């Protein structure tokens, strides 16, 4: 979603309409989101009920679609018509794009009162704030550099979890020898990018990840370390099953759950699939950081941005933002979602072993400065650059580009997209 595609005229009309009096009732919040699955909807009810107890009515505007593209289309239509919702679920650079349009409400007073600066990681604050002002309340932190293993298949392979790429290849060979798919993968660009960014981090470490992915440094994108990344991707491709192209991520997860595959590299939302299948971490499945990436966390996070709808609606927005950061909600939502709280001061008592590890890893990475945005999920580059990079990554993975061609094309694609 590229906000700059909205014409200046439409944006100006929207802003004028807001100033002219599109204020919502102080006792109502209209919330646009794409949390429509059973578990997510149930967790969201905790937030609704919290607000209802405070006399705030929740007007739901759910838009189905896991990546939120349909929701962004609906949002553009509402803003262009001069009738923005009170709050919107947004990710990464989309937050910055809308903030640049001047449509965000200011949450500074609430954030100061509740001490958000002390408990929300700086890497996340970089998106929750715009020009130093709080514009969004983060709900959670997902991380993408996980490897999910079928415990029975792992035990049959000797039980040793891999700690680097060489050990991963050895394990994948053992899975292959068992007659199962070694690495379950869905061949769509965002999944290709999720795997690629983990390989980048594993191959070059956090400093290289920052140069290549966060800074999009041309030398890093075309050098020897990136050559190793693409060569590793070609190797990993040999462990996919023949039907991987176009497959949804949850269907790949199901292959590992059912023992038809040994492993999957995927974000922590996949844990929800295991839990819904009544599987337990440590007993039925094993969650580890993608080999070679322990100590670093690649993140994406859901956030509620408050739109400047004027009038007394600010009171309801403040109540909603406060409820989002309430520790009870952070626990109730994230234990279901698979993510970890956006706050670092939440007890891990009610989280399972994978959740506890996720929270510990997050604190470590935030302290070390190795909590870094995910490219595939919108927290490393603006949409145009992200899509350009994913296009090259997917073409290479599918054999349409050689490694040498990919090394040449990647920095060119980034330059053209900027």
N, C-alpha and C positions, 0 to 999 in steps of 0.2 A: 504494500500500500504506500503510494507516494503522495503525500498531502499537497505537494506543489502542483499536482495535476488539477487541484481545485482552482478555478479562476480567481484572480484577485477581486473581480467584481462580485462573485458569489460570496467570497469570504467577507468582503466589506458589508454586503447586505446582511449576512448572518450576524455580524458583530453589531451592526446598527439595530437589528431587530432585538438582539439581547438587551442592549442598552435601553431601547425604547419600552421594554416591559414584558419580557418573556418569563418573568419570575414565576417560579413554582411555589406552591404552598410550603410554608416552613414545616408543616407536619407531613410532608411527603417527599420521598426520593424516588425518582424514576431511574432504574439501573439497566444499562445495556451490557450484556455479557454473553458468553458462549458456553457457560457451564450447564450443559443440558443432560449429561449422563446421570444415571441414578445416584452414584456415590457423590458426585460433585453437587448435584441438586440438594441432596440430603445435608451435606455439609453447609451449603449456602443458607439453608433454613435456620441454622444457628444464628447467622447474622441477621436474618429477617426477624426472628423472634426477639433478639436483643433489642432491635430498634422499635419493634411494636411495644415492648415494655416501657420504652421511653416516649411513647405517644407518636412515633413516626411511622407513617404508612409506607409500605414498600410496593411500588408499582413495577412489576417485572417486565423486562423487555429482552427475553432470551432469543438469541439467533444461533441456530445450530451450525456446527462446523468447527472441528477441533482446533484449527489453526487461526480462526478468527477473521478470515478474509471476508466472509459473508457479513459478519458484524461490522467490519469497517465500511463496507458498501452502505449498510443501513445507517451508519453514523454520518457518513458524508452527506447522505440525502437529508438527514435531520438538520445538520448544521447549515447546509445550503438553504434550507427552507426557513432558517431563523428560529428553529425550535429544538435546540439541543437537549439531550437528557441531562439529568442531574449529575450522574456519575457513569463512567465507562471503563470497562476492563480493557487495559492496553498493555503493550509490551515494548520494551526497549526503545528503539529510535522512533517508533510511532509516538511515544510520549513527547519526545523532543519536537517532532514535526508539528503536533497540535499546539504545543507550548509556543512555538515560534509564531503561530497564527494569532496569539494573544487571547485565546479563549479559555485559559485555565484559571481556576479559582486559586486563591492564596490560602495555604494551610499553615503558615508560619507560626501563628499564635498558638494553635493547638499543638503543633510539633514541639514548640518550646516548653509548653506547659507539661507535656507528657514525656519529654526527654528523648525524642526520636533520634536525635543526633548521636546519643550515647549507645543506642542498642541496635540500630540498623546499619549494616556494613557499609563503609564508604563507597565500595564499588557499586552498590545498589543505589545509594543516595545520588550518585552521579546521574541517574535516570529519574529518580523520584523528585529531584529538584531541577529547576530551570533558572539560570542566572542567579543562583543562590537561594531561590525561594522554593519551598515545598509546594508541589502541585499534585502529588499523588500519594496514596497510602498503599504500600506494598503488602500483599497478602501472603506470599510464600517465596521460597527460593527452590527452583528445580535445578538439578545438575545433570549434565549430559554425559560425562565421562565415567560411565558405569559399565561393567561386564556382568551379565546375569548367566549363571551356570546351573544346569540340571544336576542336582546332587548325586543321583544314582549314576549318571554317566561319568561325572567327575570321579566318584569312588572307583568305578570300573577302570578308569584311566590312571589310577594310582593315588588319587586324592590330593595331589599337590596343586595349589592355586598358582597361576603364573604371575611373576612379578616384573617381567619385561617382555619385549616383543618376541625374542627367541624362544622363551618358555611358552608363550602363547601359541606360537607355530607348532611346537612339540605337542601341546595339548590338543590342538586342532587336528593334527595328524592322528592322535590316539582316538579322537572322536570318529574320524573318518574310518579308521580301522574297525570300529564297532558297527559300521554299516549305517550310521545316521548322518544327517547333515551336520557338518562341523560348526558352521557359523550361520545362524538364521539372519537374513537381511531382507529388507523390502526395498526394491529398486526404484525409489522416487528421490528427487533432488535433495529434499531436506534430510532424508535418512542417509543418503550418501554423504552429505555434509557433516552430519552428526558423527559418523564413523571417521571421516577424514580429519576433523578437528581433533579427535582423540588421538589419532595417529601422529598428527603434527606435534601435539603436546608430548606424547611419549617419545618421539624421535628427537626433538630438539630441546625439550624442556620449556619451562615457563618464559624465559627470556626470549627464546626464539618464537614462541607462540605470540608474544606481545609484538615483536617486530613484524612477523609474517601476517598475522591475522588482525590484530588490533590497529597496527600502524600501516598495514598493507605496503610494507617496504619492498620496492621492486627487486632489490638484490636478494632479500630473503625469499621472495616468491619464486625466484628463478635459479637459486644457488644449489650447492651440493646437498645441503640438508633437505631441501624440498625435493630433490631428486630421490633421496632415500624414502621420503614420504610417499611419493607416487609409486615407486617400485614396491613398497610394502602394500599399498592399496591393490596393486595388480596381483600380488601374492595372495592377499586375503580373498580376492575375488574368486580364486580357485576353490575356496571352501564353501561357496554358496551353493544352494541347490538350483536346478535348472529353471525353477518356476519363480525365481525371486523378483523378476521385473514387475513393477507396479503394485506389489503386494503391500497392504496396510501393515503398519508396525505391530498392531495387536495380534495379527494372524501369525507373524513371525514369533512373537512371544508365545503364542499357543503351541507352536511346534516344539519349543524348548520345554514348556510345561508338560506336554504329552510324551516327552522323551524321544521325539522324532528328530530333534536337533540338540546339540550339546551346549551351545552358547549363543548369546545375543548381546551386541553392544547397543545400548539404548539408554535414554534418560530415565530418571527414577519414577516417572509416571507408569512405567511398565510393571512396577511392583504391585500396582492395583490389580492387574490381571492375575497375578499369582495369588493374591489374597482372596479375590473373588472366586478362585478355583479351590479355595480352602487349603492352600499350600502354606507352609511355614518356613521362614528363613532359617537356615542352618539345618533343617530337617529335609525339606524338599528342594530347596534352591539355595544358592550361594550368591551373595552380592559382594563384588569387589570393585575397586577403582580399576579402570581400564589399565592393563599392565604398563608400568612405566610412568603413570601419572599420579601416583599417590603423593599427597602433599599439595596438590593443586586441584581446584574445582572450576570447571567451566559451567557457567550458570545462565539460566533465564528465569524470569520472575513475572508472575501475574501482579498487576497493580490496578487500583481504582483511581483514575484521574477525575477530579472534580471540575466540572465546567462552570464558568462564570455566568450563571443564569440570573444573577441579580436579586434584589429584594431580600425578603426574609428567608429565602431558601438556604442561605448560608448556614443558618442554625441547624437545619436538618443535615446538611453536608458535614458539618463539624461532628455531629453525633455519629454519622455513618463512618467517617474516617477514624474516629476514636474507637468505634466498635470493631473495625477491621484490625486495629492494632491491639485490641484486647487479648491478653494471653490465653484466655479460655477459648476464644474463637480461633486463634492461631493454632492451638492444639487440636481442637475439634475438626477443623478443616484439613489440616495437613496430615493427620493420622489416616485420613481417608484418601487424600489425593496422592500420597506417595512422596510429596515434597517435604521440605522442612520449613519451620517458621522463618519469617523475614526478620524476626528479632533474635538476637544472640543471647538474650537473658531468659529464655524459656527452658523449663525443666524438661529433660528427655524421658522422664519416668513413664509416661504413657505411650511412648514410641517403641516399635519393635526393634530388633537388632539392626536392621538396615537403616531405620530412621535414626537410631542412636549414632551409628557410624556416620551418617550423612551430616548430623548436627556437629559432631566432633570434627569432621573434615572441614566443614564450613568455617568453624571458629579458627582452626589452624590456618586455613588458606587466607582468611581475612586478615589475620595477624601478620602473616608472612608477606602479604601483598600478592598472593597467587590466586586470588579469587578473580576470575577473568570472564568476560562476556562470551557467550556462545555465538559463533557465526551463523550456524544453521537456524538459530532461534531468535535472531534479531537484536542481539545485545553486543555485537562486535562491530558491525558496519551498517550504514544506512541501507535501505531496501535495494536500491539500484546496484550498489556494489556487491551486496550479498548475493543477489540473483546472478550477477555476472560471474562471480566466483563459483557458485554452485553449478552453473552451466558447464564450466570447464571441468570441474570435478566429476560430474556425472558422465560427460562425454569420455573422459579418460577411463573411468571405471568400466564403461560399456565397450571399451576397445575402439572407440571412434577417434581417439587421439593417442599417439604414442607418448611416452613420458617426456621425451625431448620436446615434442610439440606442445604438450601441456605446460612445460616450464616456460616456453616462449609466449604462449597464449594467455597464461594467468595474469602477469603484470599488464599486458596489453588490454585485457578485458577490464581490469580495475581502472586503468587510466581512462578508458573510454566511458566508463560508467560514472566517473566523478564529475 
